[in-house]
């Protein structure tokens, strides 16, 4: 940048920053005072009152801090959840990828901690903030990742005072001031003079940086107007005409249908010191990367005012501190209990009486005095005026009234006695401060909007990305993958428009706990439900080894549900055919077992060997069914692993410019097919053995019941034979 242009930009930067400071100075001064009142010991007494009291005590009973924590922790326990929806040309699958990507970004950057930090400032002082950033995925890579970062002190963030949108969507510029050591400054910008930016700033932790080893710098973000030419291509996509060439269009067999000029903007950023522009950069997105949320925000007498829950509860807290301190002081200064006695009664016993308040004497002696008419009389203890007690109670109630947080909401006992009444009072408290949670959720929605705008600009190459579900489950998806046959881009994140909606409610962990309780009650009322959904019930239970139990219960699900689960995983036709053959064999087992049961029921009495044969057959059938369920689970697991492997190989081959990734997948699929064939053949052998034993058992039962009767046509056993025809498994049932 030319020196003259840099000087002009620095002058404009200073003018805009001064405008921000002038417009928001009072708000920030009051917010800083609120923070100190809430968190700094001794800040809840004003200096004049403290000076008037001199050496007298000034106690603090910070009830307001607990009230603030109640609101903040309620926001933590009801995490907002986002949902991405397609708009114009939006694809449902791409919307799901967007949603999973954002959850992955949020999880990787610990976004919950970021917004929790901002919530402390939003509720306590009236304003919280965080930012979206882009960084390289690795020191040795060119790919970039998106992250969410906290702004440790929101009072260091300034936005365009002319912006009308509550979330500053229409702001023209932003500032973020920060401090760094002079040694770090010199290492990063060795040719720049060490001059702090805007020494008159009073809100960005100035008191902590009064040493001579620090320098203040500022990030200046602004919109730069530009004129672009948009081109509508023959495939329906819209591109910037300046970034594509005719050769590229000819290679892709595309033509320009029409074009038009638009006035838009780019986002620029520069870092400045007190006398120089240190560095400049372009921002990939069209939205500023800052999110600012207010506690409450109003325009009063033409001026923008914002504040938190602390602002109007400070006087009630001061009154409570003063009343409680005065009560303690009254008790401490009141005379201790003493004895009224005549000189004759006290003679020789004063030393013991003087120590009676600190030593536990079993008795005290006194001299009888006929003129006293009895023993020495003890005075009553110190008395606190009733008006002072009332004042303490009124001050405590004032804090609840001003903040809207009542005893039931804080977990304290109040006059509500039933659960319904307690929940109703808690709901009233939540409604009174719901605007804080709602504004917080709007800030999260704004974050998702920024991410939706930024993702296609940063993730603009073929990549395999991890996406997360609402329950934290993970899977991988290929994005921006060109189809070698058609040339179309699969899961193209740059096409279509998407918006986001935010819902506020209990976190997934809380919902999981509530669901576990409901499911267990339903299973007790309807035991049949446990037989078809036991795996889901144990997944919802938050206990040690519950996941392992869920996997085992899944293996014991009925065959129909196993097939439904398998179909949901998009299994290959070969796998589905093998499972159908196995299901057919198991149906034969069940039919034969029913014949045995029918024969046993019709028999009037059984010999010992017949009873043993029937019991052995039942045990063998149970084992065969368990083996069948395990085989189904194993097939489903291997097919899912193969599907994921196929996606990964496809992505790797695309990035490397190779198109024969199908060979590796085909080898693995052939291996899986051989494993299935072997497993089905082994199961068929077991089925044949079971059928033969079942026929023998029926014969034994009938002979035991009618020894003189010979069974002319005993049931024949059946065997399922499998052979491969043109790459497909074909099964036939044969009678032995």
Secondary structure, DSSP 8 states (H G I E B T S, - for coil): --HHHHHHHHHHHHHHHHHHHHHHHHHHHHHHHHHHHHHSTTTTS-HHHHHHHTTS------HHHHHHHHHHHHHHHS-EEEEEEE-TT--HHHHHHHHHHHHHHHHHTTHHHHHHHHHHHHHHTSEEEEEEEEEESSTT---EEEEEEE-S-GGGEEE-TT--STT-TT-SEEEEEEEEEHHHHHHH-TTS----S-TT--SSSGGGG-STTEEEEEEEEEEEEEEEEEEEETTS-EEEGGG--HHHHHHTT--EEEEEEEEEEEEEEEEE-SS-EEEEEEESSSS-SEEEEESEEEEETTEEEEE-SSGGGHHHHHHHHHHHHHHHHHHHHS----EE--HHHHTTTHHHHHHTTTS--S-------TTT-SS-EE-------HHHHHHHHHHHHHHHHHH---HHHHT---S--SHHHHHHHHHHHHHHTHHHHHHHHHHHHHHHHHHHHHHHHHS-S-EEEEEE-TTS-EEEEEESEE-TTT--EET-TTSS-EEEEEEE---HHHHHHHHHHHHHHHHHH-HHHHHHHHHHHHHH--STTHHHHHHHHHHTS-HHHHHHHHHHTT--HHHHHHHHHHHHHHHHHHHHHHHHHHHHHH-S---HHHHHHHHHHHHHHHHHHHHHHHHHHHHHHHHHHHHHHHHHHHHHHHHHT---HHHHHHHHHHHHHHHHHHHHHHHHHHHHHHHHHHHHHHHHHHHHH-TT---SS----EEEEEEEETTEEEEEEEE-
